[in-house]
Amino acid sequence: AEPLREITTPIPTSSTAVLHGDESVGSSKSVHTVLHLHSPPQTMIVVPRTNRAFLMSYSGTVLKVYSRDDIQECEFLAAAVSPSNLWLYVAADDGKCMVFDMNSGKVEKIIHSFAEECSSGRGDSICEISGIIHHPHRGMIGGYSSDKGQKRGVLTLWK
């Protein structure tokens, strides 16, 4: 196999920056999640360790930006898309999970205790979520962590 192209993830220069086309070229942070979508065709969700997630074409064009309105000082840690491509779930380092409407790009719901439920329950710290997975046929998501505060061997399910 040989690489087809390299895509640099866009990093905004300010919290109000609009990212489209060539304006999005800049420095890059580590990408931890890439989710290929069945609709729209030839698109993917790209989530770097920033406060934004991106709907991008395979050519690297940013089609939509998903970000939180309530806080700018957070980083996204993990993401999953519903099988219907209607919902994007993104866990942040503040322990919350945002549920984005994929079409509008707006946050529809925030699960406030997402990371707390995956932690040991000691209350002194929140574990850092390592991953989110969506059930392929049911409206359920699971969160897990490799943080040392994690409940050992536990996948926390949300309905």
Phi, psi and omega per residue, in radians:
A1 nan 2.600 3.077
E2 -2.323 2.576 -3.110
P3 -1.159 2.457 3.108
L4 -1.503 -0.730 -3.134
R5 -2.888 2.834 3.013
E6 -1.911 2.386 3.128
I7 -2.094 2.180 3.081
T8 -1.617 2.231 3.134
T9 -1.266 2.441 -3.129
P10 -1.346 2.374 3.064
I11 -2.129 2.064 -3.103
P12 -1.160 2.582 3.087
T13 -1.466 -0.294 3.059
S14 -2.594 2.935 -3.096
S15 -1.244 -0.238 -3.124
T16 -1.874 0.135 -3.104
A17 -1.145 2.446 3.060
V18 -1.790 2.278 -3.023
L19 -1.971 1.983 3.053
H20 -2.612 2.499 3.029
G21 0.944 -2.375 -3.065
D22 -1.214 -0.313 3.129
E23 -1.160 -0.314 -3.046
S24 -1.482 -0.118 -3.098
V25 -1.232 2.275 -3.133
G26 -3.078 -2.787 3.122
S27 -1.227 2.879 -3.040
S28 -2.303 2.584 3.034
K29 -1.951 2.932 -3.113
S30 -1.052 2.287 3.039
V31 -1.573 2.231 3.122
H32 -1.933 -0.297 -3.109
T33 -2.459 2.275 2.982
V34 -2.276 2.126 -3.101
L35 -2.101 1.999 3.133
H36 -1.385 2.377 -3.070
L37 -1.873 2.569 3.072
H38 -1.507 -0.320 3.128
S39 -2.657 2.289 -0.128
P40 -1.109 2.718 -3.074
P41 -1.133 2.601 3.098
Q42 0.950 0.797 3.091
T43 -2.268 2.856 3.139
M44 -2.654 2.718 2.972
I45 -1.670 2.245 3.122
V46 -2.090 2.189 -3.099
V47 -2.157 1.783 3.004
P48 -1.487 2.994 3.138
R49 -1.396 1.225 3.100
T50 -2.406 -2.932 3.116
N51 -1.702 0.376 -3.141
R52 -2.463 2.606 2.989
A53 -2.099 2.704 -3.012
F54 -2.260 2.361 2.890
L55 -1.578 2.067 -3.062
M56 -2.241 2.646 2.992
S57 -1.404 2.878 3.107
Y58 -1.127 -0.333 3.103
S59 -1.442 -0.173 3.095
G60 1.810 0.047 3.118
T61 -1.336 2.296 3.091
V62 -1.386 2.121 -3.122
L63 -1.722 -0.536 -3.127
K64 -2.752 2.586 3.104
V65 -2.055 2.304 3.097
Y66 -1.913 2.109 3.131
S67 -2.558 2.816 3.132
R68 -1.500 2.479 3.070
D69 -1.585 -0.414 -3.011
D70 -1.415 -0.396 -3.102
I71 -2.738 2.469 3.115
Q72 -1.822 -0.367 -3.058
E73 -1.607 1.107 3.065
C74 -2.524 2.864 3.080
E75 -2.164 2.443 3.060
F76 -1.399 2.385 -3.029
L77 -1.969 -0.520 -3.079
A78 -2.758 2.746 -3.121
A79 -2.653 2.734 3.048
A80 -2.624 2.683 3.108
V81 -2.061 2.462 3.074
S82 -1.149 2.662 -3.139
P83 -1.021 -0.447 3.125
S84 -1.440 -0.094 -3.058
N85 1.078 0.440 3.101
L86 -1.608 -0.502 -3.024
W87 -2.223 2.412 3.033
L88 -2.007 2.131 3.128
Y89 -1.812 2.208 -3.117
V90 -2.320 2.144 3.080
A91 -1.569 2.414 -3.125
A92 -2.011 2.900 -3.092
D93 -1.292 -0.063 3.051
D94 -1.611 0.125 3.070
G95 1.588 0.024 -3.110
K96 -1.767 2.738 3.045
C97 -2.109 2.098 3.112
M98 -1.579 2.432 3.063
V99 -1.960 1.886 -3.115
F100 -1.660 2.451 2.923
D101 -1.314 2.082 -3.064
M102 -1.106 -0.560 -3.102
N103 -1.353 -0.816 -3.079
S104 -1.502 -0.443 -3.086
G105 1.431 0.040 -3.098
K106 -1.558 2.623 3.036
V107 -1.308 2.101 3.141
E108 -1.631 -0.498 -3.099
K109 -2.731 2.612 3.017
I110 -2.169 2.172 3.051
I111 -1.588 1.826 -2.974
H112 -1.256 -0.571 -3.052
S113 -1.841 0.488 -3.042
F114 -1.006 -0.940 -3.110
A115 -1.264 -0.554 3.130
E116 -1.060 -0.652 -3.132
E117 -1.222 -0.380 3.113
C118 -1.613 -0.119 -3.090
S119 -1.646 3.119 -3.060
S120 -1.285 -0.139 3.131
G121 1.426 0.190 -3.135
R122 -1.235 -0.425 3.090
G123 1.463 -0.171 -3.113
D124 -1.484 -0.335 3.090
S125 -2.745 2.801 3.093
I126 -1.840 2.322 3.124
C127 -1.265 2.731 3.102
E128 -1.595 2.109 -3.114
I129 -1.150 2.298 3.122
S130 -1.648 -0.526 -3.094
G131 -2.845 2.746 3.054
I132 -2.263 2.474 3.083
I133 -2.355 2.488 3.118
H134 -1.873 2.355 3.094
H135 -1.101 2.418 -3.073
P136 -1.242 -0.324 -3.068
H137 -2.239 -0.201 -3.100
R138 -2.121 2.806 3.114
G139 -1.435 1.061 -3.117
M140 -2.276 2.482 2.993
I141 -2.148 2.706 3.097
G142 -2.171 2.514 3.087
G143 -2.155 2.476 3.114
Y144 -2.521 2.853 -3.067
S145 -2.515 2.640 3.005
S146 -1.844 0.145 3.117
D147 -1.110 2.570 -3.110
K148 -1.174 -0.259 3.077
G149 -1.508 0.015 -3.103
Q150 -1.207 2.561 2.948
K151 -1.185 2.155 -3.068
R152 -1.053 2.229 3.046
G153 1.191 0.369 -3.064
V154 -1.902 2.262 2.953
L155 -1.884 2.027 -3.117
T156 -1.523 2.174 -3.100
L157 -1.775 2.480 3.113
W158 -2.198 2.434 3.125
K159 -1.937 nan nan
